[in-house]
Amino acid sequence: MPHFHIDYSANLEERLEIADLLVALRDAAMETGIFPLAGIRIRATACDHWLIADGNPDHAFMDISIRLRAGRAAEAKKRATGHIFAAAEAFCAEAMATSSFMLSLEMRDIDSELSPKASSIRKYLPGDGK
């Protein structure tokens, strides 16, 4: 697993194709080699109400939160964070270059003892479901 949750200001929908961003982040996560396809879950939520700095409604933000089960080496998580953030930055580069936009990402571990899971997704994926 990782679970990606993206909160973003609704005004970004005028500047970015959010569905395409999800694909770019999924692909970047797969490229790290530490996340199985069957475990990747990405969702994005537009925020209708936000306040940034001086309150100018043209300001925009995107915050990407990645939660994953503990057990991966710190260095692997650091590399994955950098790789996924670089993909997000590249995807958002034009919007960032032409408008007021804040982009952030945080990766953190989930306590597996407090987070039970069940899934049948692998039997519906082509191949071996990795």
N, C-alpha and C positions, 0 to 999 in steps of 0.2 A: 504494500500500500504506500502511496501517499494520498492524503486528501488535500486537494487544493481548494481554497476558498478565496475568491477574488471579490472584494468590495470596491466599487468604483462610483465616481460621481456620474450621474445620469447624462451630464453634458458630454461625456466622452463618446457616447453613441453617435454623435455628429462627427467625430474625428477618427474613430476606430471601428473596425468590424470585430466585435467582441467574439463572435463564434469562431472567427479565424484565429483570434488570440488563443482560444482554448486548444485548438489543434497545434499551434506553435509551441505552447507550453507542454502539451502531451508529448510531442515529438522530442522536445529538449529533455524531458524527464526520461524518456526511453534511451536517449543518447548517452545518459550518464552511466548506464549499465547496472544501476543498483535498484531500479524499480521495475517489478514485473508489470506487463501490460494489464493483466487481469486485476491488479490492485489499484491502478490509477483512477482517481475520481476527481473531476474538475467541475466546479460550479462557479458561476459569477452572479453577483447580485448588484443591481443598480441602486444607488442611494438617491432618493428623491430630495432629501434634505441634507445639506452639508454646509459647513462654514470653514473657510480656509483664510488665514491671515487677516486681511482687511475686509473680508466679506464680499469681495468682487465675485459676482456669480459666474464670471468667465474662468476663474481658477478651477482646476480639475485635479482629481487624485485617483490613484489606483493602488490598493494595498493587497498584496498577494501573501496569503498565509498557507504554509505547507506543514501539515502534521503527519508524522509517520511513526510507526512502531519503533521502539528502541532496539538497539542491537547493531546498528551500522557504525562503522568506525568514524570518529570525528573528522578525520581527513577526507573520507569519502563524502560525508555530508557537506563539508566546506566546499569541495570541488563541485558537488551537485548544486549547491546554492549559487555559486558563481556562474555556472553554466546556464542554469535556468534564468537567473537574473539577466545575464547577457542576452538571452533570447527575448525576454520581455522588453529590455531596453531597445534592442534592434527593431522589434515589432512596433514599438511606440515612438521611435526616433523622429519621424516626421511631425507627429503631434507635439512632441516635446520641443522640437526646434521652432515650431510656429505658434505655440500657445503656452500659457501658464499651466504647468502640469507637474505634479509630484508623484513619483513612483517609488514604492517600497516593497520589500519582500522579507519574510521571516520564516525560517524552518525550525521546527521544534519537535521533540519526541513526545509521543503519547505513552502514558503508563499503561502497559498491556493488561495489567491486573484489574484495571478500572475501565477497560474498554473492550467488551466482548464483541465478536464479529461472527457473522454467518454469511455465506455467499454460494450461489450456484453459477456465477458468471463464467467460470472456466469451461463448463460443459457446453456453453453457447459460443465460445470463441473458436475460430478456425485453428487447426493444428493442435499443439499441446497447451495452448492457453497462456503461454509465458509472456 
